[in-house]
Amino acid sequence: RRDDLPDDVTRVLGRTNREIVNTLVRDLIFNSYGKPYVTFSPEVSEALRLLKEFNYERIYHNPAIKTESEKIRNMFRMLFSRYLEDLEKGKKDSAIWEFYGPMEESYKLTTPPAGVVRDFIAGMTDDFFRNQFESTVMPRSFGYAL
């Protein structure tokens, strides 16, 4: 849960994904500009290390999550296949087109359909992924009332 993030992380990086990414990008640009290498400030680097440590403990090595990993992997496969088919068939009512439609022409010309789907799924939050799976793959009705 976001409320469980260490104070030393949220104080420096922020609390939301948007705040964290914004802080990381701005700090990286500021501290790397004009240098022959890229680097974070020491404060941001330490906060990022703490966030990574937190994520490994709470997410990546969490036994409860590991037991669900095969289900999640299958969800990814199903959504990937569905979006790839939607993109290749030009199904404009699919969510993949909300992502793909406004993309720069150079992206469209150089990125294969599987790469587009990969990029779309990679940018999803957990909640959006779950909602997309439910609305895209799960039936709304079985044709009869239970």
C-alpha positions as a Markdown table, in Angstrom:
| # | Residue | x | y | z |
|---|---|---|---|---|
| 1 | Arg | 0.0 | 0.0 | 0.0 |
| 2 | Arg | 1.1 | 3.5 | -0.8 |
| 3 | Asp | 0.7 | 4.5 | 2.9 |
| 4 | Asp | 3.3 | 2.0 | 3.8 |
| 5 | Leu | 6.1 | 3.7 | 1.8 |
| 6 | Pro | 8.9 | 4.8 | 4.0 |
| 7 | Asp | 8.9 | 8.5 | 5.0 |
| 8 | Asp | 12.5 | 8.9 | 3.7 |
| 9 | Val | 11.2 | 7.8 | 0.3 |
| 10 | Thr | 8.1 | 9.9 | 0.1 |
| 11 | Arg | 9.8 | 13.0 | 1.5 |
| 12 | Val | 12.3 | 13.0 | -1.3 |
| 13 | Leu | 10.5 | 11.3 | -4.2 |
| 14 | Gly | 6.8 | 11.9 | -3.6 |
| 15 | Arg | 3.9 | 9.6 | -2.9 |
| 16 | Thr | 2.3 | 8.9 | -6.2 |
| 17 | Asn | 3.7 | 7.3 | -9.3 |
| 18 | Arg | 3.4 | 10.6 | -11.2 |
| 19 | Glu | 5.4 | 12.5 | -8.4 |
| 20 | Ile | 8.0 | 9.8 | -8.2 |
| 21 | Val | 8.6 | 9.7 | -12.0 |
| 22 | Asn | 8.6 | 13.5 | -12.2 |
| 23 | Thr | 11.2 | 13.7 | -9.4 |
| 24 | Leu | 13.4 | 11.1 | -10.9 |
| 25 | Val | 13.4 | 12.5 | -14.4 |
| 26 | Arg | 14.0 | 16.1 | -13.3 |
| 27 | Asp | 16.8 | 15.1 | -10.9 |
| 28 | Leu | 18.5 | 12.9 | -13.5 |
| 29 | Ile | 18.4 | 15.7 | -16.1 |
| 30 | Phe | 19.6 | 18.4 | -13.6 |
| 31 | Asn | 22.4 | 16.3 | -12.3 |
| 32 | Ser | 23.5 | 14.9 | -15.7 |
| 33 | Tyr | 23.3 | 17.9 | -17.9 |
| 34 | Gly | 26.7 | 18.8 | -19.4 |
| 35 | Lys | 28.3 | 15.7 | -18.0 |
| 36 | Pro | 29.6 | 12.6 | -20.0 |
| 37 | Tyr | 27.4 | 10.4 | -17.7 |
| 38 | Val | 24.0 | 10.2 | -16.2 |
| 39 | Thr | 23.5 | 10.4 | -12.4 |
| 40 | Phe | 21.0 | 11.2 | -9.7 |
| 41 | Ser | 21.8 | 13.5 | -6.8 |
| 42 | Pro | 23.0 | 11.6 | -3.7 |
| 43 | Glu | 19.6 | 12.3 | -1.9 |
| 44 | Val | 17.5 | 11.0 | -4.7 |
| 45 | Ser | 19.8 | 8.1 | -5.3 |
| 46 | Glu | 19.5 | 7.0 | -1.6 |
| 47 | Ala | 15.7 | 7.4 | -1.7 |
| 48 | Leu | 15.5 | 5.3 | -4.9 |
| 49 | Arg | 17.7 | 2.6 | -3.2 |
| 50 | Leu | 15.2 | 2.6 | -0.2 |
| 51 | Leu | 12.2 | 2.4 | -2.6 |
| 52 | Lys | 13.8 | -0.5 | -4.5 |
| 53 | Glu | 14.5 | -2.3 | -1.2 |
| 54 | Phe | 10.9 | -1.7 | -0.1 |
| 55 | Asn | 9.6 | -3.0 | -3.4 |
| 56 | Tyr | 11.7 | -6.2 | -3.2 |
| 57 | Glu | 10.5 | -6.9 | 0.4 |
| 58 | Arg | 6.8 | -6.0 | -0.2 |
| 59 | Ile | 6.2 | -6.9 | -3.9 |
| 60 | Tyr | 8.9 | -8.9 | -5.7 |
| 61 | His | 9.7 | -11.4 | -2.9 |
| 62 | Asn | 6.2 | -11.4 | -1.3 |
| 63 | Pro | 5.0 | -15.1 | -1.1 |
| 64 | Ala | 1.4 | -14.1 | -1.4 |
| 65 | Ile | 2.1 | -12.4 | -4.7 |
| 66 | Lys | 4.3 | -15.2 | -6.0 |
| 67 | Thr | 1.4 | -17.6 | -5.6 |
| 68 | Glu | -0.6 | -15.5 | -8.1 |
| 69 | Ser | 2.2 | -15.0 | -10.6 |
| 70 | Glu | 1.1 | -17.7 | -13.0 |
| 71 | Lys | -2.4 | -16.2 | -13.0 |
| 72 | Ile | -1.0 | -12.8 | -13.7 |
| 73 | Arg | 1.3 | -14.2 | -16.4 |
| 74 | Asn | -1.8 | -15.7 | -18.1 |
| 75 | Met | -3.7 | -12.4 | -17.8 |
| 76 | Phe | -0.8 | -10.7 | -19.6 |
| 77 | Arg | -0.8 | -13.2 | -22.3 |
| 78 | Met | -4.5 | -12.9 | -22.9 |
| 79 | Leu | -4.5 | -9.1 | -22.9 |
| 80 | Phe | -1.4 | -9.0 | -25.1 |
| 81 | Ser | -3.1 | -11.4 | -27.7 |
| 82 | Arg | -6.3 | -9.4 | -27.6 |
| 83 | Tyr | -4.7 | -6.0 | -28.1 |
| 84 | Leu | -2.4 | -7.3 | -30.8 |
| 85 | Glu | -5.4 | -8.7 | -32.7 |
| 86 | Asp | -7.3 | -5.4 | -32.2 |
| 87 | Leu | -4.4 | -3.4 | -33.5 |
| 88 | Glu | -3.8 | -5.6 | -36.5 |
| 89 | Lys | -7.5 | -5.7 | -37.4 |
| 90 | Gly | -7.9 | -1.9 | -36.9 |
| 91 | Lys | -10.6 | -2.3 | -34.1 |
| 92 | Lys | -10.8 | 1.4 | -33.3 |
| 93 | Asp | -13.1 | 0.8 | -30.3 |
| 94 | Ser | -10.3 | -1.0 | -28.5 |
| 95 | Ala | -8.3 | 0.7 | -25.7 |
| 96 | Ile | -5.1 | 0.1 | -27.7 |
| 97 | Trp | -6.2 | 2.7 | -30.2 |
| 98 | Glu | -6.5 | 5.4 | -27.5 |
| 99 | Phe | -2.8 | 4.8 | -26.9 |
| 100 | Tyr | -1.7 | 4.2 | -30.6 |
| 101 | Gly | -3.9 | 6.8 | -32.3 |
| 102 | Pro | -2.2 | 9.9 | -31.1 |
| 103 | Met | 1.3 | 8.5 | -31.4 |
| 104 | Glu | 3.9 | 10.3 | -33.6 |
| 105 | Glu | 4.1 | 9.0 | -37.1 |
| 106 | Ser | 7.7 | 8.0 | -36.6 |
| 107 | Tyr | 6.7 | 5.7 | -33.8 |
| 108 | Lys | 4.0 | 4.1 | -35.9 |
| 109 | Leu | 6.5 | 3.5 | -38.8 |
| 110 | Thr | 9.3 | 2.1 | -36.7 |
| 111 | Thr | 7.4 | 0.1 | -34.0 |
| 112 | Pro | 6.0 | -3.3 | -34.9 |
| 113 | Pro | 2.5 | -4.1 | -33.6 |
| 114 | Ala | 3.9 | -6.4 | -30.9 |
| 115 | Gly | 6.1 | -3.5 | -29.7 |
| 116 | Val | 3.1 | -1.2 | -29.6 |
| 117 | Val | 1.2 | -3.6 | -27.5 |
| 118 | Arg | 4.2 | -4.1 | -25.2 |
| 119 | Asp | 4.5 | -0.4 | -24.7 |
| 120 | Phe | 0.8 | 0.0 | -24.0 |
| 121 | Ile | 0.7 | -2.7 | -21.4 |
| 122 | Ala | 4.0 | -1.6 | -19.8 |
| 123 | Gly | 2.5 | 1.8 | -19.1 |
| 124 | Met | -0.5 | 0.4 | -17.3 |
| 125 | Thr | -1.1 | 0.8 | -13.6 |
| 126 | Asp | -2.1 | -2.4 | -11.7 |
| 127 | Asp | -5.7 | -1.1 | -11.4 |
| 128 | Phe | -6.0 | -0.2 | -15.1 |
| 129 | Phe | -4.5 | -3.6 | -16.1 |
| 130 | Arg | -7.0 | -5.4 | -13.9 |
| 131 | Asn | -9.9 | -3.3 | -15.2 |
| 132 | Gln | -8.8 | -3.8 | -18.8 |
| 133 | Phe | -8.6 | -7.5 | -18.2 |
| 134 | Glu | -12.1 | -7.6 | -16.7 |
| 135 | Ser | -13.7 | -5.5 | -19.5 |
| 136 | Thr | -11.8 | -7.0 | -22.4 |
| 137 | Val | -11.5 | -10.7 | -21.5 |
| 138 | Met | -14.2 | -11.5 | -18.9 |
| 139 | Pro | -17.8 | -12.1 | -20.1 |
| 140 | Arg | -20.3 | -9.5 | -18.9 |
| 141 | Ser | -23.0 | -12.2 | -18.8 |
| 142 | Phe | -23.4 | -15.9 | -19.3 |
| 143 | Gly | -26.8 | -15.4 | -21.0 |
| 144 | Tyr | -28.8 | -16.3 | -17.9 |
| 145 | Ala | -29.5 | -15.1 | -14.4 |
| 146 | Leu | -27.9 | -16.9 | -11.6 |
